[in-house]
Amino acid sequence: MKRLKIWIIGLLFMAPFGLMGQEAPTMYWVHEDHVKPSMVMDYEKSAKQLADNCKKYNIQTLGWITTSTSDLRYMYVSPISSMADINYDGFKPLQEAMGDEAFGKMFADMDKCYSSHGDYILMLNNELTYMPEGMTQTPEGKDYRRFYYVRTTPEHNAKLKEKMKAIKDFYAQKNSKVHYRVYQSGFGTMENYYLVAIAAEDGVAYETMGEENEAILGEERHQLFGEMMKYVTSIDEVTGQMRPDLAYSPEK
């Protein structure tokens, strides 16, 4: 089972990470760990050990960005071109470089720290994403994140998408300074949702930006968001932080 688990996790990180610096891919493989509150420090120690070992041995088959959230989820995100990209054990070179014993202990230490974990696919929806200065998941100097999980039903998905497109067009018309990315739930998720990700320098900057944006959008925003809400079953707001210390990108 441990060998199988390592293979599955390896599928996540084998994607061609170099694509992140080029035209943005539309599909991402996400591995998510739900960490126990009492084990956060131990978990981060192991997660950093993983990233550091990949850097030490310059592993070319792995690459990911990392986000931690206020509800103690850690998400490791890698781009993939298609589902066909998940058929290769990207961790094998690291296991060979570290040796079986050290490699196994590193993951065993991490296993103790989370209550559950899983893998799924998110798809970047360029039609709904508002990034007028160019698409990037990691705007420079803006590691703070605010995530909105906008849930709907299969019945209302098309109408919700239509209303979110109207909001994007409204933001563009008003030259809004709040830029955001929209991801759509894909393979491995049981719910239908759109994930809206907004970057800022910190929480204070986010709130200030939000207040300024309300003034830019004006009262008309209420009608647009009200129309959207007709097709929403629930919205969860989550604070997050990009974690470059727990991320890895191979040197070429």
QUIHULIN-V105646 format. One record per residue. N is the residue number from 1. RES is the residue in three letters. PHI is phi in whole degrees, 0 to 359 (NA if undefined). NEAR is the number of other C-alpha atoms within 8 Angstrom. Layout:
n:N res:RES phi:PHI near:NEAR
n:N res:RES phi:PHI near:NEAR
//
This chain:
n:1 res:MET phi:NA near:4
n:2 res:LYS phi:297 near:5
n:3 res:ARG phi:297 near:6
n:4 res:LEU phi:295 near:7
n:5 res:LYS phi:297 near:8
n:6 res:ILE phi:298 near:9
n:7 res:TRP phi:296 near:10
n:8 res:ILE phi:296 near:9
n:9 res:ILE phi:297 near:9
n:10 res:GLY phi:298 near:13
n:11 res:LEU phi:300 near:14
n:12 res:LEU phi:298 near:14
n:13 res:PHE phi:264 near:14
n:14 res:MET phi:281 near:15
n:15 res:ALA phi:297 near:15
n:16 res:PRO phi:290 near:11
n:17 res:PHE phi:297 near:12
n:18 res:GLY phi:300 near:7
n:19 res:LEU phi:297 near:10
n:20 res:MET phi:295 near:9
n:21 res:GLY phi:270 near:6
n:22 res:GLN phi:250 near:6
n:23 res:GLU phi:299 near:6
n:24 res:ALA phi:297 near:9
n:25 res:PRO phi:289 near:11
n:26 res:THR phi:257 near:10
n:27 res:MET phi:228 near:12
n:28 res:TYR phi:229 near:13
n:29 res:TRP phi:264 near:13
n:30 res:VAL phi:242 near:13
n:31 res:HIS phi:252 near:13
n:32 res:GLU phi:237 near:11
n:33 res:ASP phi:251 near:12
n:34 res:HIS phi:259 near:11
n:35 res:VAL phi:271 near:14
n:36 res:LYS phi:292 near:10
n:37 res:PRO phi:305 near:6
n:38 res:SER phi:282 near:5
n:39 res:MET phi:243 near:10
n:40 res:VAL phi:301 near:11
n:41 res:MET phi:296 near:7
n:42 res:ASP phi:295 near:9
n:43 res:TYR phi:297 near:13
n:44 res:GLU phi:295 near:9
n:45 res:LYS phi:298 near:8
n:46 res:SER phi:291 near:12
n:47 res:ALA phi:296 near:10
n:48 res:LYS phi:289 near:10
n:49 res:GLN phi:299 near:9
n:50 res:LEU phi:297 near:9
n:51 res:ALA phi:297 near:12
n:52 res:ASP phi:295 near:8
n:53 res:ASN phi:292 near:10
n:54 res:CYS phi:296 near:13
n:55 res:LYS phi:293 near:11
n:56 res:LYS phi:303 near:6
n:57 res:TYR phi:261 near:8
n:58 res:ASN phi:47 near:8
n:59 res:ILE phi:292 near:10
n:60 res:GLN phi:271 near:8
n:61 res:THR phi:266 near:11
n:62 res:LEU phi:235 near:16
n:63 res:GLY phi:177 near:15
n:64 res:TRP phi:198 near:12
n:65 res:ILE phi:253 near:13
n:66 res:THR phi:231 near:13
n:67 res:THR phi:232 near:11
n:68 res:SER phi:248 near:12
n:69 res:THR phi:240 near:11
n:70 res:SER phi:294 near:8
n:71 res:ASP phi:262 near:5
n:72 res:LEU phi:63 near:11
n:73 res:ARG phi:254 near:11
n:74 res:TYR phi:241 near:12
n:75 res:MET phi:243 near:11
n:76 res:TYR phi:251 near:12
n:77 res:VAL phi:241 near:13
n:78 res:SER phi:229 near:15
n:79 res:PRO phi:282 near:14
n:80 res:ILE phi:227 near:12
n:81 res:SER phi:277 near:10
n:82 res:SER phi:196 near:6
n:83 res:MET phi:299 near:6
n:84 res:ALA phi:295 near:6
n:85 res:ASP phi:285 near:11
n:86 res:ILE phi:259 near:9
n:87 res:ASN phi:241 near:6
n:88 res:TYR phi:221 near:8
n:89 res:ASP phi:275 near:10
n:90 res:GLY phi:291 near:11
n:91 res:PHE phi:275 near:13
n:92 res:LYS phi:302 near:8
n:93 res:PRO phi:299 near:9
n:94 res:LEU phi:291 near:12
n:95 res:GLN phi:299 near:10
n:96 res:GLU phi:293 near:8
n:97 res:ALA phi:288 near:7
n:98 res:MET phi:277 near:10
n:99 res:GLY phi:96 near:8
n:100 res:ASP phi:301 near:8
n:101 res:GLU phi:294 near:7
n:102 res:ALA phi:293 near:8
n:103 res:PHE phi:296 near:11
n:104 res:GLY phi:296 near:8
n:105 res:LYS phi:295 near:8
n:106 res:MET phi:301 near:11
n:107 res:PHE phi:283 near:9
n:108 res:ALA phi:296 near:8
n:109 res:ASP phi:296 near:10
n:110 res:MET phi:289 near:12
n:111 res:ASP phi:302 near:7
n:112 res:LYS phi:289 near:6
n:113 res:CYS phi:262 near:12
n:114 res:TYR phi:238 near:13
n:115 res:SER phi:271 near:8
n:116 res:SER phi:198 near:7
n:117 res:HIS phi:204 near:9
n:118 res:GLY phi:189 near:7
n:119 res:ASP phi:229 near:10
n:120 res:TYR phi:200 near:11
n:121 res:ILE phi:244 near:13
n:122 res:LEU phi:245 near:13
n:123 res:MET phi:244 near:11
n:124 res:LEU phi:291 near:13
n:125 res:ASN phi:260 near:11
n:126 res:ASN phi:295 near:9
n:127 res:GLU phi:294 near:5
n:128 res:LEU phi:259 near:11
n:129 res:THR phi:285 near:11
n:130 res:TYR phi:245 near:11
n:131 res:MET phi:225 near:9
n:132 res:PRO phi:297 near:7
n:133 res:GLU phi:265 near:4
n:134 res:GLY phi:113 near:5
n:135 res:MET phi:286 near:7
n:136 res:THR phi:207 near:6
n:137 res:GLN phi:277 near:5
n:138 res:THR phi:229 near:6
n:139 res:PRO phi:303 near:8
n:140 res:GLU phi:300 near:5
n:141 res:GLY phi:77 near:6
n:142 res:LYS phi:234 near:11
n:143 res:ASP phi:270 near:14
n:144 res:TYR phi:286 near:13
n:145 res:ARG phi:228 near:14
n:146 res:ARG phi:238 near:11
n:147 res:PHE phi:252 near:13
n:148 res:TYR phi:237 near:12
n:149 res:TYR phi:267 near:11
n:150 res:VAL phi:259 near:13
n:151 res:ARG phi:264 near:12
n:152 res:THR phi:214 near:14
n:153 res:THR phi:245 near:11
n:154 res:PRO phi:305 near:6
n:155 res:GLU phi:299 near:5
n:156 res:HIS phi:255 near:10
n:157 res:ASN phi:299 near:11
n:158 res:ALA phi:297 near:7
n:159 res:LYS phi:292 near:8
n:160 res:LEU phi:297 near:12
n:161 res:LYS phi:301 near:9
n:162 res:GLU phi:300 near:8
n:163 res:LYS phi:289 near:11
n:164 res:MET phi:291 near:10
n:165 res:LYS phi:294 near:10
n:166 res:ALA phi:296 near:9
n:167 res:ILE phi:292 near:10
n:168 res:LYS phi:301 near:11
n:169 res:ASP phi:298 near:8
n:170 res:PHE phi:294 near:8
n:171 res:TYR phi:301 near:11
n:172 res:ALA phi:294 near:10
n:173 res:GLN phi:298 near:7
n:174 res:LYS phi:273 near:8
n:175 res:ASN phi:55 near:6
n:176 res:SER phi:299 near:11
n:177 res:LYS phi:270 near:6
n:178 res:VAL phi:272 near:8
n:179 res:HIS phi:261 near:10
n:180 res:TYR phi:209 near:11
n:181 res:ARG phi:248 near:15
n:182 res:VAL phi:239 near:13
n:183 res:TYR phi:248 near:11
n:184 res:GLN phi:246 near:12
n:185 res:SER phi:299 near:13
n:186 res:GLY phi:223 near:9
n:187 res:PHE phi:304 near:7
n:188 res:GLY phi:96 near:7
n:189 res:THR phi:255 near:9
n:190 res:MET phi:269 near:4
n:191 res:GLU phi:251 near:8
n:192 res:ASN phi:264 near:12
n:193 res:TYR phi:207 near:10
n:194 res:TYR phi:249 near:12
n:195 res:LEU phi:253 near:12
n:196 res:VAL phi:260 near:12
n:197 res:ALA phi:244 near:11
n:198 res:ILE phi:238 near:11
n:199 res:ALA phi:256 near:13
n:200 res:ALA phi:206 near:12
n:201 res:GLU phi:292 near:10
n:202 res:ASP phi:195 near:10
n:203 res:GLY phi:296 near:8
n:204 res:VAL phi:296 near:6
n:205 res:ALA phi:298 near:9
n:206 res:TYR phi:297 near:11
n:207 res:GLU phi:295 near:8
n:208 res:THR phi:297 near:8
n:209 res:MET phi:299 near:10
n:210 res:GLY phi:295 near:9
n:211 res:GLU phi:296 near:8
n:212 res:GLU phi:296 near:8
n:213 res:ASN phi:292 near:11
n:214 res:GLU phi:300 near:9
n:215 res:ALA phi:293 near:7
n:216 res:ILE phi:292 near:8
n:217 res:LEU phi:284 near:11
n:218 res:GLY phi:74 near:7
n:219 res:GLU phi:292 near:6
n:220 res:GLU phi:300 near:7
n:221 res:ARG phi:298 near:9
n:222 res:HIS phi:299 near:7
n:223 res:GLN phi:295 near:8
n:224 res:LEU phi:296 near:11
n:225 res:PHE phi:291 near:9
n:226 res:GLY phi:297 near:8
n:227 res:GLU phi:297 near:9
n:228 res:MET phi:297 near:11
n:229 res:MET phi:296 near:7
n:230 res:LYS phi:298 near:6
n:231 res:TYR phi:246 near:12
n:232 res:VAL phi:253 near:13
n:233 res:THR phi:270 near:8
n:234 res:SER phi:193 near:7
n:235 res:ILE phi:228 near:9
n:236 res:ASP phi:250 near:8
n:237 res:GLU phi:252 near:8
n:238 res:VAL phi:229 near:10
n:239 res:THR phi:270 near:10
n:240 res:GLY phi:217 near:12
n:241 res:GLN phi:215 near:10
n:242 res:MET phi:291 near:11
n:243 res:ARG phi:238 near:11
n:244 res:PRO phi:298 near:8
n:245 res:ASP phi:289 near:6
n:246 res:LEU phi:249 near:11
n:247 res:ALA phi:257 near:12
n:248 res:TYR phi:211 near:12
n:249 res:SER phi:224 near:10
n:250 res:PRO phi:291 near:12
n:251 res:GLU phi:280 near:5
n:252 res:LYS phi:265 near:3
//
